[in-house]
Amino acid sequence: GAVPTGDGSASPVRAKSYEPIRASGSALFPSGGHKRPLTEREKVLAELLHTERGYVEDLSILIDIFFQPCKSRQLVKDQDLTSLFNNLEILYELNSKSILRDLEDRIADKLGCGDEEAEILVGDIFLRLSDYFKLYTHYCINIEAQNKLLHRLQDTNEEFNEFLKECKRNPRCRQLELVDFLVKPMQRLCKYPLLLKELLAQTSEEHADYGSLAAAKPKVQGVVKYVNERKRVGENQQYIIDIQHSMDGCGRLLEASRRFMREGLLLLWDNKQSHKRILYLFNDLIMIAKRNTGGSSGKQFSLVGKLPMKQVKIVDVADSTDIKNSFELTHKDTGTRFILSADSLVGKQEWVRDIKRIVKEYQKAEYEANKDRLVREAAERDRKRAAFKSLSQRSAEPTSEQNGDVWTLGLVLWHMYTQQPLFPGMNPAQAAIALMTRTFHPDIPEDMPAELAELIADCWLEREDARPTFAMVYDQIRMLDLPFPTEHMNVRYF
């Protein structure tokens, strides 16, 4: 590829020489000095040119003093050298041969000249080059990995360390270290929208540069936003890779759509015994891990449990004597349960809130994905009901007056699952009153599947209009596929 120059031609991406076009200390004003104070707009233009010169000089320092000597002396592996300095040479080409050169031609020697401000135009430069700022993406998304690599090399490569000390003593480095220079491209990219905003504010709408500046400002802002978002995603994916490399048994973690959300140290309870565990929350997955205390793998953690978010059910658990600030995670398919507790009520509430938010997003997405199928199934059920009605004068569909009897259906479901008496200790007359008043019902056992327990509890709601209809209960029963006992037992009802 090539970087455009001010005259419309294209220069090669890799420069033959990395000497800056003009020394960072060169004058902003004509040799004879300026005759008047700078206007507010000229001050912004002066800052734009001055800081661009300084930035290009810093890129030149990175390449001349750090990169090229490190490469020629083979102080680090080629792969590490590429990861450390990335596409700095390309960024140097963009800024030195396009941006700075154009700014020099437009601004230098014109500030403070004459009795009135000269008509200096720079908006078209940024409008033309705004898309080329995306060249910064590859550099910026690797900043976190770049820093980790630099720290590793400093910890393990004594010759490289001595080289860095030697570089720091170079007068051009101004006592700055490599890490201080490596962050310059990201800082400069984020500075452009601020400078353009200030320049636009100091430019009247009648000025010839106003239209180009007004058009360039959102374009540059959009590119910076894009680069920042790509940087955030890249760093997130790198952290997922780090988790994968540090954990036994987790398998492949990195997926294109997977995002790491948060992690924390919690207590996992098992038979009233607690164990410290790390909970990892992703946008599509929950993982529980423990810290390794030995083993030959050399990895820091081992997987304890993994729950896909689309299969997660979360329940807020009330405090007990032994366990406080806890919540329960259940795998809907396997029934695997994890009771976890945070170190505070606020900590628990934050975990429950974050997990529930993701679960609801999955439920909504699943509904949207299956909406057409659910509508078709409902229509098919209506067709079958109509066909069944035609077989007999007596309809199997309950009338509106009978809808309240869904309360008794809750009793039937409870009995079918528990095979226990409905009204123990009552005589037939008392049982009949309990049935008619809809106020007395048996307790729901703790070992009953949560989905069935919720369905029965809904059938027994005090307000009749809040209870589900027979059709709703029927649909829910079909979905649950519950393990009702199949063998008849001789059970007393009261």
Secondary structure, DSSP 8 states (H G I E B T S, - for coil): -EEE-TTS-EEESS-S----SS-TTS-SS-TT--SS---HHHHHHHHHHHHHHHHHHHHHHIIIIIIHHHHHTT-S-HHHHHHHHTTHHHHHHHIIIIIIHHHHHHHTTTTT-SSS------HHHHHHHGGGGGGHHHHHTTHHHHHHHHHHHHHH-HHHHHHHHHHHTSGGGTT--HHHHHTHHHHHHHHHHHHHHHHHHTS-TTSTTHHHHHHHHHHHHHHHHHHHHHHHHHHHHHHHHHHHHHEET------TT--EEEEEEEEEEETTEEEEEEEEEESSEEEEEEE-SS-SS--SEEEEEEEEGGGEEEEEE---SS--SEEEEEETTT--EEEEE-SSHHHHHHHHHHHHHHHHHHHHHHHHHHHHHHHHHHHHHHHHHHHHHTT-SS-SS--GGGGGGHHHHHHHHHHHHH---SSTT--HHHHHHHHHHT-------TTS-HHHHHHHHHHT-SSGGGS--HHHHHHHHHHH------S-------
